[in-house]
Amino acid sequence: MKKYNTIKSTAIYIALLIISLQYSAIAQPQRPNPVMSPDVQADNTVIFRLRAPEAMSVKLGGTMNAGYAQLDMTKNSEGIYEIKIGPLESDMYVYTYNVDGVKTLDPSNNVVVRDGSNIESRLMIPGELTDLFDSQDVSHGNVTSVWYPSPVFGIARRMIVYTPPGYEESSKSYPVLYLLHGGGGDEEAWTSRGRANYILDNLIAQGKAEPMIVVMPNGSIGHPAAPNERSYSADTQTTNAMDFNSMNSGKYEESLANDIIPFIEKNYRVIKDADHRALAGLSMGGLHVTNTFMAHPDWFAYINVMSSGWFISDKEMYENGDKRLAEIAPKFNKTVKYLRFTQGGPEDIAYKNGLAMLEVFKKNNVKYEFSEMSGGHSWNVWRKDLKDFAPKLFK
Amino acid sequence: MKKYNTIKSTAIYIALLIISLQYSAIAQPQRPNPVMSPDVQADNTVIFRLRAPEAMSVKLGGTMNAGYAQLDMTKNSEGIYEIKIGPLESDMYVYTYNVDGVKTLDPSNNVVVRDGSNIESRLMIPGELTDLFDSQDVSHGNVTSVWYPSPVFGIARRMIVYTPPGYEESSKSYPVLYLLHGGGGDEEAWTSRGRANYILDNLIAQGKAEPMIVVMPNGSIGHPAAPNERSYSADTQTTNAMDFNSMNSGKYEESLANDIIPFIEKNYRVIKDADHRALAGLSMGGLHVTNTFMAHPDWFAYINVMSSGWFISDKEMYENGDKRLAEIAPKFNKTVKYLRFTQGGPEDIAYKNGLAMLEVFKKNNVKYEFSEMSGGHSWNVWRKDLKDFAPKLFK
């Protein structure tokens, strides 16, 4: 570029700036001067602000408030609503404002994360935990959106595949973790809310986790892909609901076993045995995990069932589970090196289901580890859980 | 899964449903019953709805309204604000509500797109054009988030790489289009607002475009990656502004030439000559394009400068450009098979700059094609432009 240095002058960028500001003024809704929000203080208290001089009431909701409680914000003389909360523990939280009864993002914060139809502003409280969730100055794996043919469903479906740093340049084969999301989510949940790719980047960089491929498929049968990635023409644009009929088909587990795993083992350099195959999932994904390893007890040496369990009032589910576990226990115990169940404490709505299910595993002499974490049925638990179990895989 | 069919009963899914509804009720803000929005009618009029019984005023803004005008919505007896607009031409639009002075997404619509700090709800009006933007039942290329080392900046930076259907399975080499975003945007703009990957999927499936790799780097010097992908700890969380000082360095063009193109040519199977290298960009990205091909006149056989031009009051920029074009014209004309300039009509804020710049190209006997489209300085123009120029590449 040396010859051309003169033209790369301030003027170009000033021009651009003027263009951009003009455009902003012409084509976008009138925007007030920016306010700082969220404003994390040195002591990990946080001030949230929203300029809303015309609003009657503004509340702050978020995962940092117990039960996503809506806290009243106070309007100052400049028409800016404010609230200070905390100090908060180091973690990633999501939040929204409620302006005269309508949920809104924080316009001062351009980091938005999504789990299904929950679209929320992100808050990071610095510390050891969020250092692990953060995009650090380490080698990053590639994160790829891949469409794969699903003969089980007769359509193409979308998944996200994390390949560890070095995968593209090397010729070696890697182990694979299949990582499943919960009800209402989609293939983007584990990267958007879950920070799975950055957690793996950091654990691998620290030598704590083996380099592995992580496959994050879409487990919502009603849709082949995340909202912005599926056909708008085949979709009612406003539905956020799960498709109950299609969820009742049991086809997702069939698709995981017959479509997804074979596709990965054909198209990626993976080690194709149980010792190099792990399966984990949360909530609905935990049921997908349980159903899958009970159908294929010699496929996975590493398993994690997160915030899930058989429905406690469904006796048939327990009887069938008991019967099946008795059948598979010898083979399963021989294959599995690490079976983990996690619950987010008694406040996790899957807690009782999970504990009752574990009694059936115990009765059938299936070895497992149970991990109880505080935090409920929430991503705060599941991210920490990924951080804790990924280092135990493939060792 | 056959042996295990009994347990894959309705009960699991009912359990899941109950868990999910419980969770929804416990942990999320209270949500009203869903309303249908946007509700596209058979005649391409659209009804927008927002339940907001407590709001004093709700307005609809969006790119389907000239100048993103804010249109008043009317409250019905159920507390739902409504407006009917159109009929609209087949296209993709983005919109927001304004609730008592605060911009909000449409909570009934879970498709959200982003260009920099503009985070908006998506509207698709069915027709020939949006069929081309849609995720159709054709083979899809992979879309990969890749971090590459940037010796020029001394850090790693993120780009999005589209590999065409068949790339992973084949051993052949492909041509490459480098596709640059505008001021305030980032590496995700061309896939989120631009639908570039689906436009390419569809053009390739129809035999209209050659299979090609599309590289979409981050052209905002102040940040190495999109908001959710860069380090929160190195970033003031609330800044939406461009970094003027760093934009004044001219380093981005240097990084494109010395970091990005060499990285792609080393790590992907690409044909490494000018005939198989294309460069296109919009607004700020158009200046990046112009600066780059003027520094490297024999690198690209296909070029598109979209909604851009030298700042009309900056005489030095024009003098330097004139001088440099005189130097390079013979070599440039020999290399370039297709040079295209696009403007979004006189309402495009870059229109006068672009036309004045073209006079200098004409004076220096540089051959080009000029395309004027109605629609202003907008993604509606740039998406159509990609649809029109991609078929002209590498033929």
Interface residues (C-beta under 8 A of the other chain):
Chain A: M1 K2 K3 Y4 N5 T6 I7 K8 S9 T10 A11 I12 Y13 I14 A15 L16 L17 I18 I19 S20 Q22 Y23 I26 A27 Q28 P29 R31 P34 V35 M36 S37 P38 D39 V40 L50 A52 P53 E54 A55 M56 S57 G61 T63 G67 Y68 Q70 T96 Y97 N98 V99 D100 G101 V102 K103 T104 L105 P107 S108 N109 N110 V111 V112 V113 R114 G116 S117 N118 I119 R122 M124 P126 T130 D131 D134 S135 Q136 D137 S139 H140 N142 V143 T144 S145 V146 W147 I155 A156 R158 E168 E169 G182 G183 G184 S192 A225 P227 N228 E229 R230 S231 Y232 S233 Q237 T238 T239 N240 A241 M242 F244 M247 N248 G250 E253 E254 A257 N267 S283 M284 L287 N291 T292 M294 A295 W310 F311 D314 E316 M317 N320 G321 R324 I349 A350 N353 G376 H377 S378
Chain B: M1 K2 K3 Y4 N5 T6 I7 K8 S9 T10 A11 I12 Y13 I14 A15 L16 L17 I18 I19 S20 Q22 Y23 I26 A27 Q28 P29 R31 P34 V35 M36 S37 P38 D39 V40 L50 A52 P53 E54 A55 M56 S57 G61 T63 G67 Y68 Q70 T96 Y97 N98 V99 D100 G101 V102 K103 T104 L105 P107 S108 N109 N110 V111 V112 V113 R114 G116 S117 N118 I119 R122 M124 P126 T130 D131 D134 S135 Q136 D137 S139 H140 N142 V143 T144 S145 V146 W147 I155 A156 R158 E168 E169 G182 G183 G184 S192 A225 P227 N228 E229 R230 S231 Y232 S233 Q237 T238 T239 N240 A241 M242 F244 M247 N248 G250 E253 E254 A257 N267 S283 M284 L287 N291 T292 M294 A295 W310 F311 D314 E316 M317 N320 G321 R324 I349 A350 N353 G376 H377 S378
